[in-house]
Amino acid sequence: MKTVGQIIKEKREAKGWSQNQLAKKIGVTHVTIGHWEKTQRFPNAISLMDLADVFECTIDELCGRDPTKITVKESKYEKYKQYFT
């Protein structure tokens, strides 16, 4: 499984952008982009949303999750409600 940093780098390079260009688009520094790509730091929720917007993808994709394999697990309430009714 790829890291978030690897995915960010791949998507940035696919767009033909430098770290500095991406940084300006989402309002961070090129140093921050470098830290993310080297997996030294992780983007916060706002940055993940900004990245998803500029890369035209989902946050799940940025995090390496395959949207076709995501399932909703039964809640604990649903699992045990028979014992409470």
C-alpha beads as a LAMMPS data file, in Angstrom:
LAMMPS data file: protein, C-alpha beads

85 atoms
84 bonds

1 atom types
1 bond types

-500.0 500.0 xlo xhi
-500.0 500.0 ylo yhi
-500.0 500.0 zlo zhi

Masses

1 110.0

Atoms # bond

1 1 1 0.000 0.000 0.000
2 1 1 1.301 3.443 -0.913
3 1 1 1.740 6.148 1.686
4 1 1 -0.180 9.412 1.535
5 1 1 3.106 11.126 0.704
6 1 1 3.779 8.835 -2.250
7 1 1 0.276 9.440 -3.581
8 1 1 0.610 13.214 -3.228
9 1 1 3.921 13.121 -5.089
10 1 1 2.508 10.938 -7.876
11 1 1 -0.528 13.163 -8.333
12 1 1 1.590 16.329 -8.257
13 1 1 4.014 14.971 -10.844
14 1 1 1.134 13.746 -13.028
15 1 1 -0.095 17.361 -13.149
16 1 1 3.429 18.547 -14.003
17 1 1 3.605 20.770 -10.915
18 1 1 6.603 21.544 -8.749
19 1 1 6.302 21.366 -4.973
20 1 1 6.264 25.163 -4.963
21 1 1 3.395 25.334 -7.479
22 1 1 1.291 22.874 -5.474
23 1 1 2.094 24.726 -2.265
24 1 1 0.843 28.024 -3.708
25 1 1 -2.380 26.398 -4.912
26 1 1 -3.307 25.162 -1.429
27 1 1 -1.726 27.877 0.742
28 1 1 1.172 26.034 2.364
29 1 1 4.947 26.186 1.886
30 1 1 6.981 24.000 -0.448
31 1 1 8.770 22.725 2.665
32 1 1 5.437 21.398 3.946
33 1 1 4.814 19.603 0.649
34 1 1 8.284 18.073 0.933
35 1 1 7.570 16.850 4.469
36 1 1 4.325 15.235 3.325
37 1 1 5.946 13.565 0.335
38 1 1 8.757 12.181 2.500
39 1 1 6.163 11.018 5.067
40 1 1 7.814 13.147 7.744
41 1 1 4.471 14.822 8.435
42 1 1 0.852 14.179 7.564
43 1 1 -1.591 16.728 6.069
44 1 1 -4.357 17.924 8.377
45 1 1 -8.033 17.581 7.434
46 1 1 -8.234 21.004 5.753
47 1 1 -5.112 20.311 3.701
48 1 1 -6.482 16.899 2.659
49 1 1 -9.650 18.611 1.420
50 1 1 -7.594 21.205 -0.474
51 1 1 -5.414 18.488 -2.008
52 1 1 -8.466 16.478 -3.059
53 1 1 -9.890 19.593 -4.716
54 1 1 -6.766 20.462 -6.716
55 1 1 -6.126 16.837 -7.691
56 1 1 -9.827 16.253 -8.448
57 1 1 -9.974 13.098 -6.362
58 1 1 -11.388 11.935 -3.048
59 1 1 -9.693 12.056 0.333
60 1 1 -10.024 8.271 0.387
61 1 1 -7.923 8.103 -2.780
62 1 1 -5.281 10.367 -1.218
63 1 1 -5.163 8.041 1.784
64 1 1 -4.755 4.988 -0.423
65 1 1 -8.220 3.551 0.107
66 1 1 -9.979 1.892 -2.789
67 1 1 -13.490 3.413 -2.858
68 1 1 -14.887 0.263 -4.459
69 1 1 -13.850 -1.814 -1.441
70 1 1 -15.267 0.379 1.309
71 1 1 -18.143 -1.207 3.180
72 1 1 -20.191 0.078 6.071
73 1 1 -19.942 -2.264 9.011
74 1 1 -22.960 -3.016 11.110
75 1 1 -23.155 -0.659 14.061
76 1 1 -22.829 -2.071 17.558
77 1 1 -26.398 -1.010 18.235
78 1 1 -27.717 -2.969 15.261
79 1 1 -25.653 -5.971 16.254
80 1 1 -26.949 -6.075 19.840
81 1 1 -30.374 -4.385 19.654
82 1 1 -32.155 -7.727 19.950
83 1 1 -30.955 -7.901 23.550
84 1 1 -32.438 -4.507 24.438
85 1 1 -35.918 -4.687 22.934

Bonds

1 1 1 2
2 1 2 3
3 1 3 4
4 1 4 5
5 1 5 6
6 1 6 7
7 1 7 8
8 1 8 9
9 1 9 10
10 1 10 11
11 1 11 12
12 1 12 13
13 1 13 14
14 1 14 15
15 1 15 16
16 1 16 17
17 1 17 18
18 1 18 19
19 1 19 20
20 1 20 21
21 1 21 22
22 1 22 23
23 1 23 24
24 1 24 25
25 1 25 26
26 1 26 27
27 1 27 28
28 1 28 29
29 1 29 30
30 1 30 31
31 1 31 32
32 1 32 33
33 1 33 34
34 1 34 35
35 1 35 36
36 1 36 37
37 1 37 38
38 1 38 39
39 1 39 40
40 1 40 41
41 1 41 42
42 1 42 43
43 1 43 44
44 1 44 45
45 1 45 46
46 1 46 47
47 1 47 48
48 1 48 49
49 1 49 50
50 1 50 51
51 1 51 52
52 1 52 53
53 1 53 54
54 1 54 55
55 1 55 56
56 1 56 57
57 1 57 58
58 1 58 59
59 1 59 60
60 1 60 61
61 1 61 62
62 1 62 63
63 1 63 64
64 1 64 65
65 1 65 66
66 1 66 67
67 1 67 68
68 1 68 69
69 1 69 70
70 1 70 71
71 1 71 72
72 1 72 73
73 1 73 74
74 1 74 75
75 1 75 76
76 1 76 77
77 1 77 78
78 1 78 79
79 1 79 80
80 1 80 81
81 1 81 82
82 1 82 83
83 1 83 84
84 1 84 85
